[in-house]
Amino acid sequence: MNLKNHLPSLHIVVAIPVILIILGALAMSAEAVMENLRFVRAADRVLELVSTVRTVAAGQKGFAQNPGEDVWVDLEHIGQAAPADAHPNPWGGDMRMVTVANQAMRIESDVPRHGCRRLALYFLARQPSELGLLSIEAQAAGATAWGAIYPVSAIYKTDDVVAAACGRGNYARLALVFRIR
C-alpha cells in the first residue's frame, strides 16, 4: 500500500476534529461575549435606575418616602418608566424596586449565580459609599435567609462572603440598597 493513496482520507480524519474544535471555541467565545454584555447591561440598568429615582426624588418631595412603596409603579405614574411588568433584567429574571426605611430603595434581581457574584463584586469595587450603596445581600435559590455581603466585618475575605451569599445553585436573588436622597 502506498501512503499517497490514503493521504486524502488522512486529511479528512485530521481536518474534521480540528474544524469541530475551532467551531466549539467560537461558540464558547460568543457565549462569553453575550454574558459580558448581560453583565454590563445589568450594572448600567441598576445605576440608571438609581440616578432616575434620585433625580425625581429631588424634584418631588413626597416621592418614594413610605417604606414598602413600589418605586416602579411610582415611576410609571409620572411617566418615567414603562409598566412595572416590563422590567426583566438581561438574564430574563425579575427586578423589583421598593422603598425601605431611612429614605432608601431596595433593588432586588433574580440572576444566575455567576451574575450574582459578578454584580456584587462590581458594586463593591465601585466604592459603595460614593454610590450611596448602603447594603448588599444575596439569597441563594431555595434559601429563606439572606446573606449579607456589604457591609461585613473586615476579617472575612470578600470573595468568600460573596460566594457564600450567592450560594451553589444555578440562580440567586441579589439585593442592593441605595440611598435615595
C-alpha positions in Angstrom: 0.0 0.0 0.0 1.1 3.4 -0.9 0.7 6.3 1.6 -0.2 8.6 -1.3 -3.4 6.7 -1.9 -4.5 7.2 1.7 -3.4 10.8 2.1 -6.8 12.4 1.2 -8.6 10.3 3.7 -6.0 11.2 6.4 -6.6 14.9 5.7 -10.3 14.4 6.3 -9.7 12.5 9.5 -7.5 15.3 10.9 -9.4 18.2 9.4 -12.8 17.3 10.8 -11.8 17.3 14.5 -9.8 20.5 14.0 -12.8 22.2 12.4 -15.0 21.0 15.3 -12.6 22.3 17.9 -12.5 25.7 16.1 -16.3 25.9 15.9 -16.6 24.9 19.6 -14.1 27.6 20.5 -16.0 30.2 18.5 -19.3 29.2 20.2 -17.7 29.5 23.6 -16.3 32.9 22.8 -19.7 34.1 21.5 -21.3 32.9 24.8 -18.7 34.7 26.8 -19.3 37.9 24.9 -23.0 37.6 25.4 -22.5 37.0 29.1 -20.3 40.1 29.4 -23.0 42.2 27.6 -25.7 40.9 30.0 -23.5 41.8 33.0 -22.7 45.3 31.6 -26.4 46.0 30.8 -27.5 44.8 34.3 -25.0 47.0 36.1 -25.8 50.0 33.9 -29.5 49.4 34.4 -29.1 49.5 38.2 -27.1 52.7 38.1 -29.5 54.3 35.7 -32.5 53.4 37.9 -30.7 54.9 41.0 -30.0 58.1 39.1 -33.5 58.4 37.8 -35.1 57.8 41.2 -32.7 60.4 42.8 -33.5 62.9 40.2 -37.2 62.5 40.5 -37.0 62.5 44.4 -35.0 65.7 44.3 -37.8 67.4 42.3 -40.8 65.8 44.2 -40.6 66.0 48.0 -43.1 63.2 48.6 -41.7 60.7 46.1 -40.7 57.3 47.4 -40.8 58.2 51.1 -43.0 55.5 52.5 -41.4 52.1 53.3 -42.7 49.3 51.1 -43.7 51.7 48.3 -43.3 50.1 44.8 -40.9 52.5 43.0 -41.6 51.0 39.6 -45.3 52.0 40.0 -44.4 55.4 41.2 -42.1 56.0 38.2 -44.8 54.6 35.8 -47.4 57.1 37.2 -45.2 60.1 36.4 -44.1 58.7 33.0 -40.5 57.9 33.9 -40.8 54.2 33.4 -42.6 51.6 31.3 -45.3 49.4 33.1 -43.9 47.5 36.1 -44.3 44.1 34.4 -41.8 45.1 31.7 -38.7 45.2 33.8 -36.7 41.9 33.5 -33.0 42.0 33.9 -30.7 41.0 31.0 -30.8 37.3 32.1 -34.7 37.4 32.0 -35.1 37.4 35.8 -37.5 39.7 37.7 -36.4 43.0 39.0 -38.2 44.6 42.0 -37.6 48.1 43.4 -39.2 49.1 46.7 -38.5 51.8 49.3 -37.2 50.9 52.7 -36.8 52.9 55.9 -34.5 55.9 56.1 -35.2 57.1 52.5 -33.5 54.2 50.8 -34.6 51.9 48.0 -34.0 48.2 47.6 -33.4 46.8 44.1 -33.8 43.0 44.0 -33.0 41.0 40.9 -33.2 37.3 40.2 -29.9 36.4 38.4 -27.7 33.4 37.6 -25.3 32.6 40.5 -22.3 33.9 38.4 -24.2 37.1 37.7 -24.9 37.5 41.4 -21.2 37.1 42.2 -20.0 39.5 39.4 -22.6 42.2 40.2 -21.8 42.1 44.0 -18.1 42.3 43.4 -18.6 45.0 40.8 -20.6 47.3 43.2 -18.1 46.6 46.0 -15.2 47.7 43.8 -17.0 50.9 42.8 -16.7 52.5 46.3 -20.1 51.7 47.7 -20.2 54.8 50.0 -19.7 57.1 47.0 -22.5 55.4 45.1 -24.8 55.8 48.1 -24.9 52.0 48.4 -26.0 51.1 52.0 -26.0 47.3 51.8 -25.7 44.3 49.5 -27.4 41.0 50.3 -27.9 37.8 48.3 -30.3 34.8 48.7 -29.4 31.5 47.2 -32.1 29.8 45.1 -34.4 27.9 47.5 -33.0 29.6 50.6 -35.1 31.6 53.1 -32.2 33.6 54.7 -30.4 36.5 53.1 -26.6 36.5 53.3 -25.0 39.9 54.0 -22.3 40.9 51.5 -21.8 44.6 52.4 -21.2 45.9 55.0 -19.4 42.9 56.5 -16.6 42.6 59.0 -13.1 43.1 57.6 -12.0 39.8 58.9 -13.8 37.9 56.2 -12.5 37.6 52.6 -14.8 39.4 50.2 -14.8 36.6 47.6 -15.8 34.0 50.3 -18.6 36.2 51.6 -20.0 36.8 48.1 -19.7 33.1 47.2 -21.5 32.0 50.3 -24.3 34.6 50.0 -24.9 33.8 46.3 -25.0 30.1 47.1 -24.2 27.0 45.0 -27.4 26.7 43.0 -27.9 27.9 39.4 -29.8 31.1 40.5 -29.8 33.6 43.3 -31.5 36.8 44.2 -29.3 39.9 44.7 -30.5 42.9 46.7 -28.8 46.3 46.5 -30.0 49.0 48.9 -29.2 52.6 47.8 -29.8 55.9 49.5 -32.4 57.9 47.6 -31.7 61.4 48.9 
